[in-house]
Amino acid sequence: MTIAIIDKSELATLRLGSLVSGIKGIKNIVQIIDREQILETISKVLPNVVIYDVNINGCDNFMNMRKIRESYPETVIIALTSYSTEQYQRKCNEIGIHYCLDKINEFEKIPEIISGIK
């Protein structure tokens, strides 16, 4: 299984990478911090799971997630947000995002979610 971690912070991508690296079946973890390279990198690595920080400045994160969802329907998308509001949940639901998690309070759920993906 290949996982792509998209976050504006290299420290956050490293922490997430460390969090999921011990999960059985993980073969490749790709960290994307350059917002200009998100869609291009996804098209090259074809991840099974995308963990996407929706608070990246300077790009339309929901549009990017929609494009990933439409282009790679088998890819599971986990959206992380620091603003856990109904509006974010609704937007994620509208575009078919599998999980929308509060980055602060639900961060630790990620390994369990990924472990349950076949």
N, C-alpha and C positions, 0 to 999 in steps of 0.2 A: 504494500500500500504506500502511495506517495501522498504526502501532506504538504500543502502550500500555506505558509503563514504570512499574512499581509498586515503590516503594522508600520506606523511612521517611526517607531522607536526600535532601534536595533536591540536595545536591552530587552524590550518586550518580546521581540521575536526569539531572542536567545532563551528567555525564560519559558516561553511557550514550547519551543523546541525541546528543552530539557524536560518539560512536563510530559510530553508525548513520546519522547524517544524510547522509553522502556516498554511501550505497548507492543505486545506480540503482533507480528505481521507488518510493522512499520519498516520499510526498506529505504525510504528517502524522505528527507525533510528539506523543503526549499523555503528560504526566507526572502521575502520581497519587501524592501523598504523604500524603493524608488517608485513613487506613484506613477511615473511615466512608463514604467515597465510592467505594470500589473497584468494587463490583458495579453501582452506579447509573451510574458513568461508563462502564464497559465496555458497558452496555446502550445508552448514548447514542452512543458513537463507533464501536461495532462494529469493533474492530481486527482486522486480519489476523494480527497477532502480539502476544502479551502476554509481556513480560519481567517476571517476578514474583520479588521478594526474599522468600523463604520465612521470613526471620527478623524479620518485622515483629511487634513486640510488641502485644498487646491485641486480636488477632483470630485466628480459626482460618484460617490461610493455606491449609492443605490443603483445608478445606471450600470456601473461596472458589475455589480452582483447580478443584475438582470441579464446582462450579456453573457456572463459565465453560466448562469442557469439555463439560458436559451441555447447556448452553443454546446454545453456539456451537461445534459440533463441527468446523467448518472452521477455527477459530482455532488457530494454532500457539502452544503455551505453552512458554516457556523459563523453567524455575525456576532461580534462583540461590541458593546457600546458602554460608554461611561454614563449615558443618559437613558436609563431604563424607563422609558415612558410608553404609554399606550400608542402614541404616534409612531415610535420606532417599531413596536411590535406589529402594528397595523401595516406599515410599509413593508416589513419583512414578509408578512403573510401574503400581501398582495402580489409580491413577485416570486413567491414560492420558496423562500429561504427556509431551510429545515429547522434551524435553531437560531434564536435571537437571545443572547445571554448578556446579563449585566456583568461587565468586565470586573467589577469589584466584588460583588457578592456571589457570582456563579462561576467564576474562573475555574474552580476546582472540579467542576462537572465535566470539563472537556475530555479527560482521559476515559471516563466512563462512557461518554457518548461515542467516542472513537472506537473503544473496545467493542461496542455493540454493532458496529457497521460491518457488514459482510462484503 
